[in-house]
Amino acid sequence: MGGDGNNGTTINGIESATVFDTIDTSIWRTVKYLIQLSHAGTSSFRSTEINLVFDGTNQNVTEFASVANTLDNVGNISASLNSGTISMTVTPTLTPMTIRFYRTGLKA
């Protein structure tokens, strides 16, 4: 898990709710994301951080340190737990959008 700290993963052309990452809760206890959402057509950009911890039963998520260059909301991020896997989903409000993210984690 993790990346080189420089544009870890990029997904272009998102038009609808899309799972951009999954976390195996049997391996990972804590995960941190640095996320950039962008919409080239309006030059709208948003950067945010998300911390997530799994306690064996529940996922606990906080989003913080968000900053954007416009008032337009490029997209929303959510997490859902199902059968030991947490799915991270982005839902665009401006389409098509791009998500770029970097994650790091601590093992269970």
N, C-alpha and C positions, 0 to 999 in steps of 0.2 A: 504494500500500500504506500501511497505517497507519490512523489514525482520529483522532477528536477527543480521544482520551484519556479519554473518558467513556462507558463501556459500548459500545465499538466494535460488536460483533455479539452477538446473543442468539439461541439456539435452544432452544425449550421442548419439553417432552413427549418426551424421548428415552427409548426403551424398549429399544433394542438398539444394537450397535456402529454408529456413525454417523461418516462423514467430515464434519468441521466446517470444514475449510479445505484448500486445495491451494496448493502453491508451485511455480512454473515455475522450474526450476533454470537455465534459459538466461538468466534475468533477475536472479534473486536469489542471492546468495552466503551471506548471514547473515540469520537471522530470529529475532526475540525475541518471545515471547508472555507476556502476563499473563493468567492464566486463573482463572475462578471456576466451581466446580461446586456445584450446590445441589440439595437434595431437600426440597421444602416440607413434605411429610408428616411428616418427622422433624426439621425445622428443622436439617438438617445442611448445613454449608457448608465448602468447601475452596478455598483460594487457592494457586496455584503459579506459578512462572515456568519457562519452557523456552527454552533457547538452542539453535539449530540452525545448523550450517554445512555447506555442500556443497562438496567439493573437486574436483568434476568427475567423480568416480567414486562416491564414498561419501557418505552423510549421517552426520553425527556429532551426537548429541543429548545434552543434559544437562538434567535437571530438578532444580530447587533452590528454596530459600526457600519450601517448602510449609508451610502452617499450616491447621489445621482447628479447628472449635469442638467436635467430638465425636470419639470413637474410630471411628465408622462411616466406612468408605471409600465415598465417594459414587460414584467412578468412576476409571477408569484411562485414561491418554493414551498413544498410541503414534504412531510415524511410520513410513511405508513408502515406498520409492522404486520407481517403475515408469516406464520410458520418459521420463525427464526431468521427472517430476512427483513431488513429495513430497506424500503424502496424510496429513493429521493426523486421527487417529481417536480418538473418546472411546467407551469401553465402560462403561456404567453398572453399578454394583453395587446401587444403590438406584434404583427406577423409580417414576414417571417422574422424570427429572432434567432440569435446565437447565444449559446451559453459556453463559457470557458470556466473551468474550475480546477482547483488544486486541492487535494485532501491529504491529511496526515492522520494517523491514529495510534492509539495505545491498545495493546492486546488485553484480552479478558484475563 
